[in-house]
Amino acid sequence: MPNESRLLLDAAELAAFVRERTRRGPVPFVPEIELHMAEEVLELWEALEAARGEVGLPPPFWAFPWAGGVAVARYVLDHPETVAGRRVLDLAAGSGLVAVAAALCGASSVLAIDIDPYAIAATEVNAAANGVRVEALAQDVLDGDGGPAEVVLAGDVFYERTMAARFLPFLERARARGAEVVVGDPGRAYLPRERFTSVAAYQVPVVADLEDTALKTTTVWRLDPR
């Protein structure tokens, strides 16, 4: 059985790493929300690998507001009825930006899911910074259907073929059981647009080191029922 005190210490260490390696500030395009964000991609990446004692780790997605998540957060804040009084799941939560937006807009509960324990720590730190309650879990839930969430929110999950092939069936199962599914996407290659209806589009400021541009046209989509 895992040592519970060790798990608590690990969680505290992760949260401390997030706070020490980032700076808290308002999110561009979503200034109602503050996140702990990194200023230098490579510096944080190297620090993360040093802390983990590993090389070749994926980018620290949790340390930056990615375009898809920013668009979904903006949409939720502008349309709070999307989540108000409803159980919400933020899939591949990253920084927890979307989860925080849902909580601010009156969701009855918000569950943020990500497989990266640093993302879970970042989500908890960012929820506290914004004075909202978010449950955050490090789990792979993609074989399920997101129950009992009434709304499933996902920002920027169609960037890679293999993962898109897992995300889409999960989202379709959630939609089939009656959940509303809202996705943000800045034109990634693997979004099956024919399955979705556009509900909003924004020019979202992005981190140039990550996207090779300063702005991304980002669409918010609703998954259509079958």
C-alpha positions, -999 to +999 in steps of 0.1 A: +000+000+000+014+035-008+027+055+021+001+083+026+025+107+042+049+102+013+020+109-012+012+141+007+048+152+007+050+145-030+019+167-036+034+195-016+067+192-035+049+193-068+029+224-057+061+241-045+078+234-079+049+250-097+049+281-075+087+285-076+091+280-114+062+302-125+048+337-120+012+344-112-006+368-134-038+374-155-042+352-186-041+371-219-076+372-234-090+358-202-080+385-177-107+374-152-085+344-144-050+344-130-026+314-135+009+305-125+026+307-159+062+301-170+082+328-188+108+306-205+098+273-220+133+258-223+144+268-188+113+253-172+116+222-193+152+216-182+143+223-146+115+197-148+138+171-163+164+178-135+137+175-108+125+142-123+159+129-131+147+121-166+154+134-201+131+135-231+100+145-210+071+160-229+067+198-227+052+212-194+018+218-209+005+229-175+027+260-174+012+278-204-023+289-215-028+270-248-050+284-274-077+258-272-081+261-235-081+299-236-109+298-262-130+274-241-124+294-210-134+326-228-165+310-242-176+296-208-171+330-191-191+347-218-218+320-217-220+309-181-252+290-187-231+264-204-219+251-170-240+269-143-255+244-119-240+214-138-214+188-131-183+196-153-153+175-164-122+193-177-104+168-199-066+170-202-068+200-179-032+212-181-030+244-160-067+240-150-077+272-168-109+257-182-118+241-148-113+274-131-135+292-156-163+266-151-160+269-113-162+307-115-193+304-136-212+284-111-207+248-120-221+225-093-189+205-093-157+206-114-134+176-119-101+183-137-084+152-152-048+150-165-023+122-166+006+145-156+009+149-118+025+184-123-007+194-142-028+183-112-006+203-089-008+233-112-046+230-113-049+229-075-025+259-072-044+278-098-078+270-084-067+283-050-053+314-066-087+322-080-107+312-049-126+283-064-130+246-056-118+221-082-112+184-077-081+174-097-071+138-104-042+122-122-059+095-142-063+081-177-101+081-181-103+077-219-117+042-218-148+055-201-176+080-209-170+108-185-199+100-163-214+115-143-204+148-158-231+167-176-207+189-195-173+178-208-149+206-217-116+200-236-091+225-249-066+215-276-067+177-276-065+170-313-029+179-318-015+144-323-029+114-343-026+087-317-041+107-289-069+121-311-078+085-318-084+080-281-100+114-273-127+113-300-143+080-289-143+092-253-160+124-263-185+105-285-194+082-256-199+112-233-222+128-259-241+096-265-251+093-228-263+129-229-234+151-219-227+184-236-192+183-252-174+216-259-139+216-275-115+244-283-092+239-313-067+263-330-067+244-363-050+212-353-048+185-380-067+158-363-100+174-353-128+158-373-147+190-381-176+172-397-185+158-363-188+193-347-207+225-349-188+258-345-202+280-317-175+307-315-142+318-329-115+340-314-081+355-322-062+341-292-028+354-282-003+325-277+033+319-266+053+325-297+080+300-286+054+272-286+033+282-317+057+302-339+031+330-341+016+356-317-021+349-325-040+318-334-075+317-348-092+293-324-127+278-327-150+265-300-169+235-312-199+215-298-199+178-306-230+168-325-252+139-315-250+108-337 
